[in-house]
Amino acid sequence: MSAPLLVLDRVRKVYTSGRVVRRPTFTLDADLSLNEPGIVGVVGPNGAGKTTLFEMMTGSNAPTSGRVLVGGTDIHAVKYRERDRLAIHYHQSYQVRRFRKRVPSVLLAPSPTATPLVHLFDEPQFNLQDGYIGFMLDFFRKLAGEGRLVILCMHPTASWHLDILAEIAGRFLFVAGGGVTPVADFRSLVAEPRFRLYLGPEMTQAADTIGHGAA
C-alpha cells in the first residue's frame, strides 16, 4: 500500500516577538492526511496562515514542531534544492521566501521523486479572457488525473471565484482561528458558520445559490 500523498503530522508553527521575553504572536496547528490524488480548495481570512501552511507543506518554512510527509518522505529532511521535486508552491507574485538553512544540505537526503507529487497554487490570478479559466481548470484536472495532489488557495471576492471552487475542488481546508479544518465538500463549506462570517452577507448569498446547484 502506497503512502498518503500529504500528511501534516501534528504540525505547529509559532511566531514570537520580544527581545528578552519571547511571546507568541501567531500560532497555526494542522493535523491531517490527504491520501489520494485530487483537487483540494483552501480558503480562510487574510492573515489566518494559508501561505504559512503552504510554505510548511513545501519545505520553505520549518514547523516549530511536527512533520510534513509527502509520499511518506519528510520534506524538511530533503536537500533544499530538491524539495520542489516533492511539493511545489506557485505563488501569485512569483516570489520565493528565503529562510535560514539550519542544516547543511550535504547532511540532508535526496528527493525520492523527480517530479512533484503535490502542486500548491497560492491565489492564482485567473485571467477573464475567453478560455483562460477553462484552460487552467483543465490543467488542474490533468495533474490530478496523473496521480498528483492539487491544492488551490483562493480568496473569494466575486461570485465567479466561488463558482470555480464549487466546480473544481472535491474537498476543502478551512484555515481560521489558528487551525486547519478539513471540509468534505462545497455545501459543507458553505454551511460552516466561520466561512459565512468570512464571506460577508452578499458573498454568502451567492455561495448559498451555488451550493444548492451543486447538490
C-alpha positions in Angstrom: 0.0 0.0 0.0 1.4 3.4 -1.0 1.9 6.2 1.5 -0.6 9.1 1.6 0.3 11.9 -0.7 0.4 14.5 2.0 0.4 14.2 5.8 0.7 17.0 8.4 1.6 15.1 11.5 0.8 17.3 14.5 2.3 20.3 12.8 2.6 23.5 14.7 4.1 26.9 13.7 4.6 29.5 16.3 5.9 33.1 15.6 7.1 35.1 18.6 8.3 38.6 19.3 10.2 40.3 22.1 13.9 41.0 22.8 14.1 39.5 26.3 10.9 37.5 26.8 9.7 35.8 23.6 5.9 35.9 23.4 3.8 34.1 20.8 2.2 36.4 18.3 0.8 33.8 15.9 0.2 30.0 16.1 -1.1 27.6 13.5 -1.9 23.9 14.1 -2.6 21.3 11.5 -3.0 17.5 11.8 -4.4 15.9 8.7 -3.8 13.4 5.9 -4.6 13.8 2.2 -4.3 10.3 1.0 -5.3 10.3 -2.7 -4.9 12.4 -5.8 -7.4 15.1 -6.4 -8.1 18.8 -6.1 -8.4 20.5 -2.6 -9.6 24.1 -2.1 -8.1 26.2 0.6 -9.9 29.2 2.0 -9.8 31.4 5.0 -9.4 35.0 6.2 -6.4 37.2 5.4 -3.7 36.6 8.0 -5.1 33.2 9.0 -1.9 31.4 7.9 -2.7 30.0 4.5 0.6 31.0 3.0 2.5 29.8 6.1 0.7 26.5 5.7 1.7 26.2 2.0 5.3 27.1 2.9 5.5 24.3 5.5 4.0 21.8 3.1 6.7 22.6 0.5 9.6 22.8 2.9 10.5 26.5 2.7 9.3 27.3 6.3 10.1 24.8 9.0 7.4 24.0 11.5 8.1 24.6 15.2 7.1 21.0 15.8 5.6 18.1 13.9 6.4 16.6 10.5 5.3 17.2 6.9 5.3 14.0 4.9 5.0 14.0 1.1 4.6 10.5 -0.3 5.9 9.2 3.0 9.1 11.4 2.9 9.7 14.1 5.5 10.1 17.1 3.1 12.1 19.1 5.7 14.7 16.3 5.7 15.3 16.6 1.9 18.0 18.7 0.3 16.8 22.2 -0.1 17.2 22.4 -3.9 15.3 19.1 -4.3 12.2 19.8 -2.2 10.3 21.1 -5.2 10.6 17.5 -6.6 8.2 16.5 -3.9 5.9 19.6 -3.5 6.0 22.8 -5.4 4.5 26.2 -4.4 3.3 28.5 -7.2 2.9 31.9 -5.5 0.8 34.6 -7.2 3.7 37.1 -7.1 6.2 34.5 -8.2 8.3 35.4 -5.1 10.1 32.8 -3.1 10.8 33.5 0.5 14.2 32.7 1.9 14.7 31.0 5.2 17.8 30.3 7.3 19.2 26.9 6.4 19.7 25.3 9.8 21.2 22.0 8.4 23.9 21.9 5.7 22.4 20.4 2.5 25.1 17.8 2.4 23.6 16.2 5.5 20.1 16.0 4.0 18.6 13.2 1.9 18.0 13.4 -1.9 14.4 13.6 -3.1 13.0 10.1 -3.9 11.0 11.6 -6.8 12.0 13.5 -9.9 8.7 15.4 -10.3 6.3 16.9 -7.7 3.6 14.8 -6.1 1.9 17.9 -4.6 1.2 21.1 -6.5 0.1 24.1 -4.5 -1.4 27.2 -6.2 -1.4 30.2 -3.9 -4.2 32.6 -5.0 -3.5 32.3 -8.8 -4.6 35.2 -10.9 -7.4 33.9 -13.3 -7.4 36.0 -16.5 -11.0 36.6 -17.6 -10.2 36.4 -21.3 -12.1 33.8 -23.3 -11.0 30.2 -22.5 -8.3 31.0 -19.9 -10.2 29.8 -16.8 -11.2 26.7 -18.6 -7.6 26.1 -19.6 -6.4 26.4 -16.0 -9.2 24.1 -14.7 -8.3 21.5 -17.3 -4.6 21.8 -16.2 -5.6 21.2 -12.6 -7.7 18.2 -13.6 -4.8 16.9 -15.7 -2.4 17.0 -12.8 -5.0 15.2 -10.6 -5.6 12.6 -13.3 -1.8 11.9 -13.4 -1.9 11.0 -9.7 -0.9 14.4 -8.3 -2.5 16.3 -5.4 -3.5 19.8 -6.4 -4.1 22.3 -3.6 -5.7 25.6 -4.7 -5.9 28.6 -2.3 -8.4 31.3 -3.2 -9.7 34.4 -1.6 -13.2 34.7 -3.0 -14.0 38.4 -3.8 -16.5 37.7 -6.6 -19.2 35.1 -7.2 -17.2 33.5 -10.0 -14.4 32.7 -7.6 -17.0 30.6 -5.7 -18.1 29.0 -9.0 -14.5 27.9 -9.6 -14.2 26.4 -6.1 -17.5 24.6 -6.4 -16.7 23.2 -9.8 -13.0 22.2 -9.4 -12.5 21.2 -5.7 -13.7 17.8 -4.4 -12.8 18.7 -0.8 -11.6 21.7 1.2 -9.4 23.0 4.0 -10.7 26.0 6.0 -7.9 27.9 7.7 -9.0 30.1 10.6 -8.6 30.7 14.3 -5.1 29.1 14.4 -6.2 25.8 12.9 -6.9 23.9 9.7 -10.3 22.2 9.4 -11.0 19.6 6.7 -14.4 20.0 5.0 -15.9 17.3 2.9 -17.5 19.3 0.0 -18.6 22.7 -1.1 -22.1 22.5 0.5 -20.5 21.6 3.9 -18.1 24.5 3.5 -20.9 27.0 2.8 -22.7 25.6 6.0 -19.6 26.4 8.1 -20.5 29.5 10.2 -17.0 30.8 10.3 -16.8 30.6 6.5 -20.1 32.5 6.1 -18.8 35.2 8.5 -15.6 35.5 6.4 -17.5 35.8 3.2 -20.0 38.5 4.4 -23.7 38.7 3.5 -23.5 39.4 -0.2 -21.0 36.6 -1.0 -22.7 34.2 1.4 -25.9 34.6 -0.6 -24.0 33.8 -3.8 -22.4 30.8 -2.1 -25.9 29.5 -1.0 -27.1 29.7 -4.6 -24.1 27.9 -5.9 -24.2 25.3 -3.1 -27.9 24.4 -3.9 -26.9 24.0 -7.6 -24.0 21.7 -6.6 -26.4 19.3 -4.7 
